Amino acid sequence: MNWWIFKCNAKSPSYAAVSGDWREGFFKFAKTHRWGSTEHGQMGSQFLKLNADDNIIAYQTDTNELVGLARVVELKSRGEYKDVRLHPLETFQPGLRVRELKKQHKGIASIYAFKKTGVIGSLYKISSSEGRLLLKAAQSAQSKSVPSQKQPTTPVVTLTITEPPKVGPSLKKSKKKYGVKKGGGGIGSHDEQNRELGLEGEKLAFAWEKYRLRKAGRADLARRVQWVSQTEGDGLGYDIKSFETTGKVRFIEVKTTNSGKKTPFFISRREVEFASEQKKHFFLYRMFDFSTSPKMYVQNGALNEWCRLTPTQFLAGF
């Protein structure tokens, strides 16, 4: 994972690979979208240096402001070109001038991207220590100027964690794989048809992951947690991309019901397959008793290793 300063100017200078307003053109929309492409000739070729999960510090040069922190999602092919897709992680308050940060921190003043000498471009690689220094300085400056908007280190998330149901002896012998229709909650109720319930469960799991990582002292990872079913679409095989405290990825699928702990749930073929492919990193978060007192158990690994999968749907063809 690398750190970069990505300069952008709304006045369209000739050296810019991307022209525009970071705040109004990117961070305002709070979702993953394109910001840059290799189609911009020699300047655009800079983007080939980027890798997924790289950190981007957005710098608006015409206002001399740091605007926010983003993460590289991918370089997506489009014909002969590659488009840079970024996801916003944090937006800084307006008026965060680089020249003021340089006066306060010698380490920031020495960053090559902020010097007036050398080759002018749009993308500048910086060290991880420089990236963290910039981010810490930006967050500190904001907390002093806008104290009412300072976020608590560990926001309260009310959720009771329980042990998962026990695996029966017959299940341990049978690990047959099935894919079945996806739904929201539990069989025997209308939860599986209630998308709103599913979204509320995912929302709580998303908040819980940020809370869990902040509480463990990994606020840096908490900022990178993504609710991918909302930003990327519901078809990846999981709902939330999070992390272990060690930095390893955690893929989370959330299932929610207003019924009890052992209520069956629907799961899609894609989710079953993804759980098998990424069983070391796949976690099912099962929310239950959601409308009264939300509880959750967590189960890691391929689904067929700990629950019985029953086929409920057939495909008819000719």
SULQUITA-V190212 format. One record per helix or strand of 2 or more residues. SS is the DSSP state (~ for helix, > for strand). FROM is the first residue (numbers start at 1). LEN is the number of residues. If there is no record, write none. Layout:
SS,FROM,LEN ; SS,FROM,LEN
This chain:
>,3,7 ; ~,22,4 ; ~,27,3 ; >,33,5 ; ~,41,9 ; >,55,6 ; >,65,14 ; >,81,11 ; ~,98,7 ; ~,106,4 ; ~,112,3 ; >,123,4 ; ~,128,18 ; ~,147,3 ; >,160,3 ; ~,169,5 ; ~,191,3 ; ~,195,21 ; ~,219,4 ; ~,228,4 ; >,240,4 ; >,249,8 ; ~,269,9 ; >,282,7 ; ~,290,4 ; >,295,6 ; ~,303,3
